[in-house]
């Protein structure tokens, strides 16, 4: 029987881990500790939100930015994406498991590989290798910080109303202040990733993750499927907010075909979907079919979109659906 996440969702802090008797173990202590000011030792909770969402499965989130997930077996664990790199993601990972950790990138975009350099073992689709073994451009990081500061100011304005009226934010979804040394943020080149093939199984000991190549958002995108538990770790292939389908490496027809194939392949098999962005880090199984239907409507012209902007205020056509929006290139 599949057990839903609601029965296991539990916020995790350094104190609760100590009280549970979990062993904390650090990784890669010989590397330079860029960005560790916000998350060194037991202080990682100043930046990361950790919550047990399924048995032996944890959200390791940077709320409002990236949702990473730690998936543990008897012999080793997988960290699905390594986030921004603003703080050391290996610290919460090491606090949660004493198994060796393999970092798997769902694709090579900069917000998914920031912590790769802190892990001895990294894996990704072969097309991701070139980007993952280069440092991230400082100009991109500076631009991201500017938007992140806007986002934090917006959250501060929303928090008062939420605390009084709505009560939507939780310990796992409240955005954190930026690290004090954020202006020194740098993301070095990561280790050469092991190539993952479509259909390959990553054995964790009593638990497997199946690699699903899901091109569309980017050519190197992949998802990881825990078939036994019915969990899909979707990266940016599925998003509970704005689907970024307006960037240069997005192919909308390929994206639509991927989502339909995935929906057909996994029909009736899923209990939950875990996307890499927005505060809604868990989606119902039917979300996949809804996304496939939406992308087909865009490709066949049924959905025409309305002019608007993306998060960075760049022109975009916004195709609005019930639970999400799909962005397509707009006219300047």
C-alpha positions as CSV (number, residue, x, y, z in Angstrom):
1,X,0.0,0.0,0.0
2,X,1.3,3.5,-0.8
3,X,1.7,5.8,2.1
4,X,0.9,9.4,1.5
5,X,3.3,12.2,2.5
6,X,0.8,13.8,4.8
7,X,1.3,11.1,7.3
8,X,5.1,11.6,7.4
9,X,5.6,15.3,6.9
10,X,7.8,16.4,9.7
11,X,9.9,19.6,10.0
12,X,13.5,18.8,10.8
13,X,16.1,21.1,12.6
14,X,19.6,20.4,13.9
15,X,18.1,20.1,17.4
16,X,15.5,17.5,16.4
17,X,18.2,15.5,14.7
18,X,20.4,15.6,17.8
19,X,17.5,14.5,19.9
20,X,16.7,11.6,17.5
21,X,20.3,10.3,17.8
22,X,21.0,10.8,14.1
23,X,24.8,11.0,13.3
24,X,25.9,14.2,11.6
25,X,28.8,13.7,9.1
26,X,30.4,16.5,7.0
27,X,31.5,16.0,3.4
28,X,34.4,17.4,1.5
29,X,36.0,19.3,4.4
30,X,39.0,20.0,2.2
31,X,37.2,22.4,-0.1
32,X,37.0,26.2,0.3
33,X,33.8,27.0,2.2
34,X,32.3,29.6,-0.2
35,X,29.0,30.9,1.2
36,X,29.1,29.0,4.4
37,X,28.4,32.1,6.6
38,X,24.7,31.3,6.6
39,X,24.9,27.6,7.1
40,X,28.0,26.3,8.9
41,X,27.9,23.6,11.5
42,X,24.4,23.5,13.1
43,X,23.5,26.8,11.5
44,X,22.4,25.4,8.2
45,X,18.7,25.8,9.2
46,X,19.3,29.6,8.8
47,X,19.1,29.0,5.0
48,X,17.7,25.5,4.4
49,X,14.3,24.2,5.3
50,X,14.3,20.4,5.9
51,X,11.1,18.4,6.2
52,X,10.5,14.7,6.0
53,X,7.9,14.3,3.3
54,X,8.0,10.5,2.9
55,X,9.7,7.7,4.8
56,X,13.5,8.2,4.3
57,X,12.8,11.1,1.9
58,X,13.4,14.8,2.8
59,X,12.8,18.2,1.3
60,X,16.1,20.1,1.6
61,X,14.7,23.4,0.4
62,X,15.8,26.9,-0.2
63,X,12.3,28.4,0.2
64,X,11.2,30.5,-2.7
65,X,14.2,29.4,-4.7
66,X,14.9,25.7,-5.2
67,X,13.5,22.4,-3.8
68,X,16.1,19.7,-3.5
69,X,15.2,16.2,-2.1
70,X,17.3,13.7,-0.2
71,X,16.3,10.1,-0.9
72,X,17.9,7.4,1.3
73,X,18.3,3.7,1.0
74,X,20.1,1.2,3.2
75,X,23.4,1.6,1.4
76,X,23.5,5.1,0.0
77,X,21.4,8.2,-0.7
78,X,20.7,10.5,-3.6
79,X,20.4,14.3,-3.4
80,X,18.2,15.4,-6.2
81,X,19.8,18.7,-7.3
82,X,22.2,20.8,-5.2
83,X,20.5,24.2,-5.4
84,X,21.9,27.7,-5.6
85,X,25.2,27.2,-3.8
86,X,24.6,30.2,-1.6
87,X,25.1,28.0,1.4
88,X,26.6,24.5,1.9
89,X,23.9,22.0,1.0
90,X,26.2,19.1,2.0
91,X,25.6,20.1,5.7
92,X,21.9,19.3,5.9
93,X,22.5,16.2,3.7
94,X,25.2,15.0,6.1
95,X,22.9,15.7,9.1
96,X,20.1,13.6,7.6
97,X,22.1,10.5,6.5
98,X,25.4,8.7,7.2
99,X,25.2,7.0,3.8
100,X,27.4,8.1,0.9
101,X,25.5,10.7,-1.1
102,X,25.3,10.8,-4.9
103,X,24.3,14.3,-6.1
104,X,22.1,14.0,-9.2
105,X,21.3,17.0,-11.3
106,X,17.9,17.1,-13.0
107,X,19.5,19.4,-15.6
108,X,22.4,21.8,-15.8
109,X,20.8,25.2,-15.2
110,X,22.7,27.2,-12.6
111,X,20.1,27.1,-9.9
112,X,20.2,23.3,-9.8
113,X,24.0,22.7,-9.6
114,X,25.4,25.3,-7.2
115,X,26.5,22.8,-4.6
116,X,27.9,20.1,-6.9
117,X,31.5,21.0,-6.1
118,X,30.9,20.0,-2.5
119,X,30.2,16.3,-3.4
120,X,32.7,13.7,-4.5
121,X,30.1,11.9,-6.7
122,X,27.8,13.7,-9.2
123,X,25.6,12.3,-12.0
124,X,23.5,13.8,-14.7
125,X,22.4,13.4,-18.3
126,X,25.4,13.4,-20.7
127,X,24.3,16.7,-22.3
128,X,24.7,18.4,-18.9
129,X,28.4,17.6,-18.5
130,X,29.9,20.7,-20.2
131,X,27.9,23.2,-18.2
132,X,28.4,21.4,-14.9
133,X,32.2,21.4,-15.2
134,X,32.3,25.2,-15.8
135,X,32.0,27.9,-13.1
136,X,28.8,29.9,-13.1
137,X,29.1,33.4,-14.6
138,X,29.4,36.1,-11.8
139,X,27.0,38.3,-13.8
140,X,24.3,35.7,-13.5
141,X,24.8,35.4,-9.8
142,X,24.7,39.2,-9.3
143,X,21.4,39.4,-11.3
144,X,19.9,36.5,-9.3
145,X,20.8,38.3,-6.0
146,X,19.0,41.4,-7.1
147,X,15.8,39.5,-7.8
148,X,16.2,37.5,-4.6
149,X,16.3,40.7,-2.6
150,X,13.1,41.9,-4.3
151,X,11.5,38.6,-3.5
152,X,12.4,38.8,0.2
153,X,11.0,42.3,0.4
154,X,7.8,41.1,-1.1
155,X,7.6,38.3,1.4
156,X,8.2,40.7,4.3
157,X,5.1,42.7,3.1
158,X,3.0,39.5,2.7
159,X,4.0,38.0,6.0
160,X,2.0,40.3,8.2
161,X,-1.3,39.6,6.3
162,X,-0.5,35.9,6.2
163,X,0.1,35.7,9.9
164,X,-3.2,37.5,10.6
165,X,-5.6,36.1,8.0
166,X,-4.4,33.2,5.8
167,X,-1.8,31.1,7.6
168,X,-0.3,29.7,4.3
169,X,3.4,29.9,5.1
170,X,4.9,27.1,7.1
171,X,8.3,26.4,8.6
172,X,9.2,24.7,5.3
173,X,8.0,27.5,3.1
174,X,9.0,30.8,4.8
175,X,11.7,32.4,2.8
176,X,15.0,33.0,4.7
177,X,17.1,36.1,4.8
178,X,20.0,36.0,2.4
179,X,23.4,35.0,3.9
180,X,25.5,37.8,5.2
181,X,28.2,37.1,2.7
182,X,25.8,36.8,-0.3
183,X,27.7,39.4,-2.3
184,X,30.7,37.1,-2.3
185,X,28.7,34.2,-3.7
186,X,30.6,32.1,-6.2
187,X,29.9,28.7,-7.8
188,X,33.0,26.9,-8.9
189,X,33.2,24.2,-11.5
190,X,31.9,20.9,-10.3
191,X,33.3,17.4,-10.7
192,X,32.8,15.6,-14.0
193,X,29.4,14.0,-13.7
194,X,28.8,10.3,-14.3
195,X,26.5,9.9,-17.3
196,X,23.0,8.7,-16.7
197,X,21.0,6.8,-19.3
198,X,17.3,6.8,-19.8
199,X,15.8,3.8,-18.0
200,X,18.9,3.3,-15.8
201,X,18.3,2.3,-12.2
202,X,20.2,3.9,-9.4
203,X,20.4,1.3,-6.6
204,X,20.3,2.7,-3.0
205,X,20.0,-0.6,-1.2
206,X,16.4,-1.8,-0.8
207,X,15.3,1.2,-2.9
208,X,15.8,2.1,-6.6
209,X,15.5,5.4,-8.5
210,X,14.8,5.0,-12.3
211,X,16.2,7.7,-14.6
212,X,13.7,9.2,-17.1
213,X,15.1,11.4,-19.8
214,X,12.5,14.2,-20.1
215,X,13.7,16.8,-22.7
216,X,11.7,19.9,-23.3
217,X,12.5,22.5,-20.6
218,X,16.1,21.8,-21.6
219,X,17.7,19.0,-23.7
220,X,19.4,17.5,-20.7
221,X,16.4,17.4,-18.3
222,X,15.6,14.2,-16.4
223,X,13.3,13.0,-13.7
224,X,13.9,10.3,-11.1
225,X,11.1,7.8,-10.3
226,X,10.8,5.8,-7.1
227,X,8.6,3.1,-8.6
228,X,7.9,1.2,-5.4
229,X,6.7,4.3,-3.5
230,X,5.2,6.0,-6.6
231,X,7.2,9.2,-6.2
232,X,8.4,11.3,-9.1
233,X,11.2,13.9,-8.6
234,X,10.5,16.1,-11.5
235,X,13.1,18.9,-11.5
236,X,11.8,21.6,-13.9
237,X,9.9,19.2,-16.1
238,X,6.8,19.9,-13.8
239,X,6.3,23.2,-12.0
240,X,3.5,24.2,-9.7
241,X,3.8,27.9,-10.7
242,X,5.2,29.3,-14.0
243,X,6.6,26.7,-16.4
244,X,9.6,28.4,-18.0
245,X,9.0,27.3,-21.6
246,X,10.2,30.6,-23.1
247,X,14.0,30.3,-22.7
248,X,16.4,29.6,-25.7
249,X,16.9,25.9,-24.8
250,X,13.2,25.1,-24.5
251,X,11.6,23.2,-27.4
252,X,7.8,23.4,-26.9
253,X,6.9,20.5,-29.2
254,X,9.4,18.3,-27.5
255,X,8.2,19.4,-24.1
256,X,4.6,18.6,-25.0
257,X,5.6,15.1,-26.4
258,X,7.6,14.4,-23.2
259,X,4.8,15.2,-20.9
260,X,2.3,13.1,-22.8
261,X,4.7,10.2,-22.9
262,X,5.3,10.5,-19.2
263,X,1.6,10.8,-18.4
264,X,0.8,7.7,-20.4
265,X,3.8,5.8,-19.0
266,X,3.1,6.6,-15.3
267,X,-0.7,6.5,-15.4
268,X,-2.0,5.0,-12.1
269,X,1.5,4.6,-10.7
270,X,2.1,7.8,-8.8
271,X,1.3,8.9,-5.3
272,X,3.1,12.2,-5.4
273,X,5.1,14.5,-7.6
274,X,8.0,16.7,-6.2
275,X,8.9,19.6,-8.4
276,X,12.0,21.8,-8.0
277,X,10.4,25.2,-7.6
278,X,7.8,27.2,-5.8
279,X,6.5,26.8,-2.3
280,X,4.1,24.1,-3.4
281,X,6.8,21.5,-3.4
282,X,4.3,18.5,-3.6
283,X,1.8,18.0,-6.4
284,X,-1.0,15.5,-6.9
285,X,-0.5,12.7,-9.4
286,X,-3.1,14.2,-11.8
287,X,-1.0,17.3,-12.2
288,X,1.1,15.5,-14.8
289,X,-1.9,14.8,-17.0
290,X,-3.1,18.4,-16.6
291,X,0.4,19.7,-17.7
292,X,0.4,17.3,-20.7
293,X,-3.1,18.6,-21.8
294,X,-2.0,22.2,-21.4
295,X,1.2,21.9,-23.5
296,X,-0.8,20.2,-26.2
297,X,-3.3,23.1,-26.2
298,X,-0.4,25.5,-26.7
299,X,1.2,23.5,-29.5
300,X,-2.1,23.1,-31.4
301,X,-3.1,26.7,-30.9
302,X,-6.1,26.1,-28.7
303,X,-4.4,28.3,-26.0
304,X,-3.1,31.6,-27.4
305,X,-1.8,33.2,-24.2
306,X,-1.9,36.8,-23.1
307,X,1.0,39.3,-23.0
308,X,2.7,39.7,-19.7
309,X,6.1,39.2,-18.1
310,X,8.2,36.5,-16.3
311,X,9.8,36.8,-12.9
312,X,12.6,38.9,-14.3
313,X,10.0,41.3,-15.9
314,X,11.0,40.2,-19.4
315,X,8.1,40.0,-22.0
316,X,6.4,36.7,-22.1
317,X,3.1,35.2,-23.3
318,X,1.3,33.8,-20.3
319,X,-0.8,30.7,-20.9
320,X,-2.9,30.5,-17.7
321,X,-4.3,27.1,-16.6
322,X,-6.0,26.1,-13.3
323,X,-3.0,25.2,-11.3
324,X,-0.1,26.7,-13.2
325,X,1.0,29.0,-16.0
326,X,3.1,28.2,-19.1
327,X,5.4,31.0,-20.3
328,X,6.2,31.3,-24.0
329,X,8.4,33.9,-25.8
330,X,6.7,37.3,-26.0
331,X,7.4,40.4,-28.1
332,X,9.6,43.1,-26.6
